[in-house]
Amino acid sequence: MDIAERLVQVGEEIQHVENDLCDRRRLLTAFWGHLRPVNPAVVGDRMRATNQRIKGLERRLQMLRNEWQVLIVRAPPGKLEECCSSIYDAVRRRRKYPSTDDRISTFSK
């Protein structure tokens, strides 16, 4: 796989991880807003699992950003414009994956 293709792929992965991270943070906030849970142990377990998932996503996001930087540095000077054009196209297609709010609003209609 050449550098331009991988840059596009990493850009899309970064967007997917950022969307998932945002959804998980909203979910954790919703757990905190739940004043009197019926079963505190279950809610606590879900909160811990969500928090662990957030930490994993943050690590993944940092790894992808590091790879992104390495790829940009390694891109041949003449190919960098092509890479940037491909990246721009990928960013325009962002939010391929619906957020939790989008899924909830679909079901509530």
C-alpha positions in Angstrom: 0.0 0.0 0.0 1.4 3.4 -0.9 1.6 6.3 1.5 -1.3 8.2 0.0 -3.7 5.3 0.4 -2.5 4.6 3.9 -2.9 8.3 4.8 -6.5 8.2 3.6 -7.1 4.9 5.5 -5.6 6.3 8.7 -7.6 9.5 8.4 -10.8 7.5 8.1 -9.8 5.3 11.1 -9.1 8.5 13.1 -12.5 9.8 12.3 -14.2 6.5 13.3 -12.3 6.4 16.6 -13.1 10.0 17.4 -16.8 9.4 16.7 -16.8 6.3 18.9 -14.9 8.1 21.6 -17.4 10.9 21.6 -20.3 8.4 21.8 -18.6 6.6 24.8 -18.0 9.9 26.6 -21.7 10.9 26.2 -22.7 7.5 27.5 -20.4 7.9 30.6 -21.9 11.3 31.2 -25.4 9.8 31.0 -24.4 7.3 33.6 -23.2 10.1 35.9 -26.4 11.9 35.4 -28.4 8.9 36.6 -29.1 9.9 40.2 -30.6 6.8 41.8 -29.8 3.7 39.9 -32.1 0.7 40.5 -29.0 -1.6 40.7 -25.9 0.5 41.6 -23.5 -2.5 41.1 -24.7 -3.0 37.5 -24.4 0.8 36.7 -20.9 0.9 38.3 -19.8 -2.1 36.3 -21.1 -0.5 33.1 -19.3 2.8 34.0 -16.0 1.0 34.6 -16.3 -0.9 31.3 -17.2 2.3 29.4 -14.2 4.1 31.1 -11.9 1.3 30.1 -13.2 1.5 26.5 -12.6 5.2 26.5 -9.0 4.7 27.6 -8.5 2.1 24.9 -9.9 4.4 22.3 -7.7 7.3 23.4 -4.6 5.0 23.1 -5.7 3.9 19.6 -6.3 7.5 18.6 -2.8 8.5 19.7 -1.2 5.6 17.8 -3.1 6.6 14.7 -2.1 10.2 15.0 1.5 9.2 15.5 1.3 7.0 12.4 -0.3 9.9 10.5 2.6 12.1 11.3 5.2 9.5 10.3 3.4 9.0 7.0 3.3 12.7 6.2 7.0 13.0 6.9 7.8 10.0 4.7 5.6 11.2 1.8 7.6 12.1 -1.3 7.5 15.9 -1.9 5.7 15.5 -5.3 3.2 13.1 -3.8 2.2 15.3 -0.8 -0.4 17.3 -2.8 -2.0 14.1 -4.0 -2.0 12.8 -0.4 -3.6 16.0 0.8 -6.3 15.9 -1.9 -7.1 12.3 -1.0 -7.2 13.2 2.7 -9.5 16.2 2.0 -11.9 13.9 0.1 -11.9 11.4 3.0 -12.6 14.2 5.5 -15.5 15.4 3.4 -17.1 11.9 3.8 -16.7 12.1 7.6 -19.3 10.9 10.0 -19.9 7.7 8.0 -20.7 6.1 11.2 -23.9 7.5 12.9 -23.5 8.8 16.4 -25.5 7.4 19.3 -27.8 10.5 19.1 -28.5 9.8 15.4 -29.4 6.2 16.2 -31.7 7.2 19.2 -33.5 9.9 17.2 -34.1 7.3 14.4 -35.8 4.9 16.8 -37.8 7.6 18.7 -39.6 8.7 15.5 
